[in-house]
Amino acid sequence: MVIDKMRLSARQIELFQAAFRLKSTRRAADLMHVSQPAISRAVTEIEAEIGVVLFDRSGRKFEPTAAARSLNDAVQRHYHGLNRVIDAAQMIARGTSGHLKVVALPAIAAALVSRAAGRLMAKHPGVRIDVEVRGEGECLTAVRSGNADCAVISSDPGALALACHQVATITPVVAVSRTDVLAGLAQVTPEQLVEKDLVMLPPDSPFRQALEKTLSDAALAFTIRAEARTQAALLEYVNQGIGRAVVAAGAADARARPDIVLLPFAASLVWPVRAVGAASEMATPLLQQFLAEMTNLASPSKE
């Protein structure tokens, strides 16, 4: 997509900055000695020129989006060079510049979220993506409070105020030690899996809850040898012969872990991965690129 040279005035930038700092068109109008509609009009004109929502106006809120923070950062850096601010705004519109704050489940933070963030930052030096690891409930709290732009979780929160986008569907595999009796099989059934101790994610993990439901539906009892919050830790246990684990196929690199065998799991078990955030955030070009990067990584051809 070709974006023509943007037309932003210094006055528009000043009014935007006031609205950004105060998070209120009324207080910004008082500060700048203009009418409240003048502030709203300046913000709307910048949004129309850039093609990106700068403030979340849902309900009674007037909260800056990630794009607004990125534009304000550019203004602060280039206060005396309006042309450079306009160039930065164009990059934000393309999704090739900006700052995202992402919270994610521990089980997928390294294997999927951080890898996708790293790839996107490598392509675009103007992009910064911070990833913080939290439980599912904490992830949603961070998004609702405005402390994160996006949460990468598994469950659909079903909240009208949040947008939910499924970025991947993970088909888990069984990880066993190369000395395990199952190592030579073409696939592992739930019955075979529970014949030996398991190492599992913590009880609050939606991925563990889905696995437990699969085993419960099959009326199978199982023994937990140990728990760990990340898939990498589970694989280390398996590597030492501590037990068997059910993990995402992309959680292990066979070359880095030659003593682990990954086998298809003969069960109807899938782990959905969803990105959740305010609708105004989820529509920004940078976040859309980030979601696409995760989808590409999670697709079977990328495993």
C-alpha positions as CSV (number, residue, x, y, z in Angstrom):
1,M,0.0,0.0,0.0
2,V,1.3,3.4,-1.0
3,I,0.7,6.2,1.6
4,D,0.9,9.8,0.3
5,K,2.8,12.4,2.2
6,M,0.7,13.2,5.3
7,R,-0.6,16.6,6.1
8,L,-0.3,17.3,9.8
9,S,0.0,20.8,11.3
10,A,2.0,21.8,14.4
11,R,-1.2,23.0,16.0
12,Q,-2.8,19.6,15.5
13,I,0.2,18.0,17.1
14,E,0.0,20.4,20.1
15,L,-3.7,19.6,20.6
16,F,-3.1,15.9,20.3
17,Q,-0.3,16.1,22.9
18,A,-2.6,17.9,25.4
19,A,-5.3,15.3,24.9
20,F,-2.8,12.5,25.2
21,R,-1.3,13.9,28.5
22,L,-4.6,14.7,30.2
23,K,-6.7,11.8,28.7
24,S,-9.6,14.2,28.4
25,T,-10.8,16.5,25.7
26,R,-12.4,18.9,28.2
27,R,-9.2,19.3,30.3
28,A,-7.1,19.6,27.2
29,A,-9.4,22.3,25.9
30,D,-9.1,24.2,29.2
31,L,-5.3,23.9,29.1
32,M,-5.0,25.0,25.4
33,H,-7.7,27.8,25.7
34,V,-9.8,26.3,22.9
35,S,-13.2,24.7,22.7
36,Q,-13.7,21.0,23.5
37,P,-14.9,20.3,19.9
38,A,-11.6,21.9,18.7
39,I,-9.6,19.2,20.5
40,S,-11.9,16.4,19.3
41,R,-11.7,17.7,15.8
42,A,-7.9,17.9,15.8
43,V,-7.7,14.3,17.1
44,T,-10.2,13.1,14.6
45,E,-8.3,14.8,11.7
46,I,-5.0,13.2,12.8
47,E,-6.8,9.8,13.0
48,A,-8.3,10.2,9.6
49,E,-4.9,11.3,8.1
50,I,-3.0,8.4,9.7
51,G,-5.9,5.8,9.4
52,V,-5.3,4.6,12.9
53,V,-7.5,5.1,16.1
54,L,-5.5,7.1,18.7
55,F,-8.0,7.0,21.6
56,D,-10.3,4.4,22.9
57,R,-13.7,6.1,23.3
58,S,-15.7,3.1,24.4
59,G,-18.1,3.9,27.2
60,R,-17.0,7.1,29.0
61,K,-13.3,6.3,28.4
62,F,-10.8,8.4,26.5
63,E,-7.7,6.3,26.8
64,P,-4.7,6.6,24.4
65,T,-4.0,3.5,22.3
66,A,-0.7,2.0,21.5
67,A,-0.6,4.0,18.3
68,A,-1.1,7.2,20.3
69,R,1.8,6.3,22.6
70,S,4.0,5.7,19.6
71,L,3.0,9.0,18.0
72,N,3.6,10.9,21.2
73,D,7.0,9.2,21.6
74,A,7.8,10.4,18.1
75,V,6.7,13.9,18.9
76,Q,8.9,13.9,22.0
77,R,11.9,12.7,20.1
78,H,11.5,15.1,17.1
79,Y,9.7,18.1,18.6
80,H,11.6,20.5,16.4
81,G,11.2,18.6,13.2
82,L,7.5,18.3,12.2
83,N,8.5,16.4,9.0
84,R,10.2,13.7,11.0
85,V,7.0,13.4,13.2
86,I,5.0,13.0,10.0
87,D,7.4,10.3,8.7
88,A,7.0,8.5,12.1
89,A,3.2,8.8,11.8
90,Q,3.4,7.2,8.4
91,M,5.4,4.3,9.8
92,I,2.9,3.8,12.6
93,A,0.1,3.7,9.9
94,R,2.0,1.0,8.1
95,G,2.6,-1.0,11.3
96,T,6.4,-0.7,10.8
97,S,7.0,1.5,13.9
98,G,5.5,1.6,17.4
99,H,5.5,0.1,20.8
100,L,3.3,-2.8,22.0
101,K,2.9,-4.1,25.5
102,V,1.9,-7.8,25.5
103,V,1.1,-10.2,28.3
104,A,1.0,-13.9,27.7
105,L,0.6,-17.3,29.3
106,P,3.9,-18.8,30.4
107,A,3.3,-22.0,28.4
108,I,3.4,-20.0,25.1
109,A,5.3,-16.9,25.9
110,A,8.7,-18.3,24.7
111,A,7.7,-20.7,22.0
112,L,5.1,-18.5,20.2
113,V,4.7,-15.0,21.5
114,S,8.4,-14.0,22.0
115,R,9.4,-15.7,18.8
116,A,6.7,-13.8,16.8
117,A,7.7,-10.5,18.6
118,G,11.4,-11.1,17.8
119,R,10.7,-11.8,14.1
120,L,8.7,-8.6,13.7
121,M,11.3,-6.5,15.5
122,A,14.0,-8.0,13.3
123,K,12.1,-6.9,10.2
124,H,11.3,-3.4,11.5
125,P,13.9,-1.7,13.7
126,G,11.3,0.9,14.6
127,V,9.1,-1.7,16.4
128,R,9.4,-2.5,20.1
129,I,7.3,-5.3,21.7
130,D,7.6,-5.9,25.4
131,V,6.4,-9.4,26.5
132,E,5.4,-10.1,30.1
133,V,4.4,-13.5,31.5
134,R,1.3,-13.8,33.6
135,G,-1.5,-16.2,34.4
136,E,-4.7,-16.0,32.3
137,G,-6.7,-14.0,34.8
138,E,-3.8,-11.5,35.3
139,C,-3.4,-11.1,31.6
140,L,-7.1,-10.0,31.3
141,T,-6.7,-7.7,34.2
142,A,-3.7,-6.0,32.6
143,V,-5.6,-5.5,29.4
144,R,-8.7,-4.1,31.1
145,S,-6.6,-1.7,33.2
146,G,-4.8,-0.4,30.2
147,N,-1.4,-1.8,31.4
148,A,-1.2,-4.0,28.3
149,D,-2.3,-3.6,24.7
150,C,-2.9,-7.3,24.1
151,A,-3.2,-10.5,26.1
152,V,-2.3,-13.9,24.5
153,I,-4.3,-16.5,26.3
154,S,-6.4,-19.6,25.5
155,S,-9.9,-19.0,26.8
156,D,-12.4,-16.7,25.2
157,P,-13.3,-14.1,27.9
158,G,-16.7,-13.5,26.3
159,A,-16.5,-9.8,27.4
160,L,-18.4,-7.3,25.2
161,A,-15.8,-4.6,25.9
162,L,-13.0,-6.8,24.6
163,A,-12.2,-8.0,21.1
164,C,-11.0,-11.6,20.8
165,H,-9.1,-13.0,17.9
166,Q,-8.1,-16.7,17.6
167,V,-4.5,-16.7,16.2
168,A,-3.7,-20.4,16.4
169,T,-5.0,-23.8,17.2
170,I,-2.2,-26.0,18.6
171,T,-2.4,-29.8,18.3
172,P,-0.4,-31.1,21.2
173,V,2.0,-34.0,21.0
174,V,3.4,-36.4,23.6
175,A,7.0,-35.9,24.7
176,V,8.8,-39.0,26.0
177,S,12.4,-39.9,26.7
178,R,14.2,-41.8,24.0
179,T,14.5,-44.7,26.5
180,D,10.7,-44.7,27.1
181,V,8.9,-47.9,26.0
182,L,6.6,-45.6,23.9
183,A,9.5,-44.0,21.9
184,G,9.1,-46.4,19.0
185,L,5.4,-46.0,18.5
186,A,3.7,-44.2,15.6
187,Q,1.3,-42.5,18.1
188,V,0.3,-42.5,21.7
189,T,-3.2,-43.2,23.0
190,P,-4.5,-41.6,26.3
191,E,-4.4,-45.1,27.8
192,Q,-0.8,-45.5,27.0
193,L,0.1,-42.0,28.1
194,V,-1.1,-42.5,31.7
195,E,0.8,-45.8,32.2
196,K,3.7,-43.8,33.5
197,D,3.9,-40.6,35.7
198,L,3.2,-37.3,34.0
199,V,4.8,-33.9,34.3
200,M,2.2,-31.2,33.8
201,L,1.6,-27.5,33.7
202,P,0.1,-25.9,36.9
203,P,-3.6,-26.4,37.6
204,D,-4.5,-22.8,36.5
205,S,-3.2,-23.5,33.0
206,P,-6.0,-23.7,30.5
207,F,-3.8,-26.2,28.5
208,R,-3.6,-28.5,31.5
209,Q,-7.3,-28.2,32.2
210,A,-8.0,-29.2,28.6
211,L,-5.7,-32.2,28.9
212,E,-7.3,-33.3,32.2
213,K,-10.8,-33.1,30.7
214,T,-9.6,-35.3,27.8
215,L,-8.3,-37.9,30.3
216,S,-11.4,-37.6,32.5
217,D,-13.7,-38.1,29.6
218,A,-11.8,-41.3,28.9
219,A,-12.2,-42.3,32.6
220,L,-8.5,-42.5,33.0
221,A,-6.6,-42.0,36.3
222,F,-3.1,-40.5,36.2
223,T,-0.3,-39.7,38.5
224,I,1.5,-36.3,38.5
225,R,5.3,-36.6,39.1
226,A,5.9,-32.9,39.0
227,E,4.5,-29.6,37.8
228,A,6.2,-26.7,35.9
229,R,4.9,-23.4,34.5
230,T,6.6,-23.6,31.1
231,Q,6.8,-26.2,28.4
232,A,10.6,-25.8,28.3
233,A,10.7,-26.9,32.0
234,L,8.4,-29.9,31.3
235,L,10.7,-30.9,28.4
236,E,13.7,-30.7,30.7
237,Y,12.0,-33.1,33.1
238,V,11.2,-35.5,30.2
239,N,14.8,-35.2,29.1
240,Q,15.9,-36.5,32.5
241,G,13.5,-39.4,32.3
242,I,11.3,-37.9,35.1
243,G,8.0,-38.5,33.3
244,R,5.9,-37.9,30.1
245,A,4.5,-34.6,29.0
246,V,1.9,-33.3,26.6
247,V,3.3,-30.2,24.9
248,A,2.9,-28.1,21.8
249,A,4.9,-29.5,18.9
250,G,6.8,-26.3,18.5
251,A,7.9,-26.2,22.1
252,A,10.9,-28.5,21.5
253,D,13.8,-28.4,19.0
254,A,14.7,-32.0,18.3
255,R,18.3,-31.0,17.4
256,A,18.7,-29.3,20.8
257,R,17.1,-32.1,22.7
258,P,18.2,-35.4,21.0
259,D,17.0,-37.5,24.0
260,I,13.4,-36.5,23.6
261,V,10.9,-38.0,21.1
262,L,7.7,-36.2,20.1
263,L,4.8,-38.5,19.2
264,P,1.3,-37.7,17.8
265,F,-1.4,-37.9,20.5
266,A,-4.3,-40.1,19.5
267,A,-6.9,-37.9,21.2
268,S,-9.2,-35.1,20.1
269,L,-7.3,-32.5,22.0
270,V,-6.6,-29.0,20.7
271,W,-5.3,-25.9,22.5
272,P,-6.7,-22.6,21.1
273,V,-4.5,-19.5,21.3
274,R,-6.4,-16.2,21.4
275,A,-5.3,-12.6,21.4
276,V,-7.6,-10.3,23.5
277,G,-7.6,-6.6,23.7
278,A,-9.7,-3.4,23.4
279,A,-11.2,-3.2,19.9
280,S,-9.4,0.0,19.2
281,E,-6.1,-1.6,19.9
282,M,-6.7,-4.8,18.0
283,A,-7.4,-2.8,14.8
284,T,-4.0,-1.1,14.8
285,P,-1.6,-2.1,12.0
286,L,1.2,-3.0,14.3
287,L,-0.9,-5.4,16.4
288,Q,-2.4,-6.9,13.2
289,Q,1.1,-7.6,12.0
290,F,2.0,-9.2,15.3
291,L,-1.1,-11.5,15.2
292,A,-0.2,-12.5,11.7
293,E,3.3,-13.4,12.7
294,M,2.0,-15.6,15.5
295,T,-0.4,-17.3,13.1
296,N,2.4,-18.0,10.6
297,L,4.6,-19.5,13.4
298,A,1.8,-21.7,14.7
299,S,0.7,-23.1,11.3
300,P,1.7,-26.7,10.6
301,S,4.2,-25.7,7.9
302,K,6.1,-23.5,10.4
303,E,6.4,-26.1,13.2
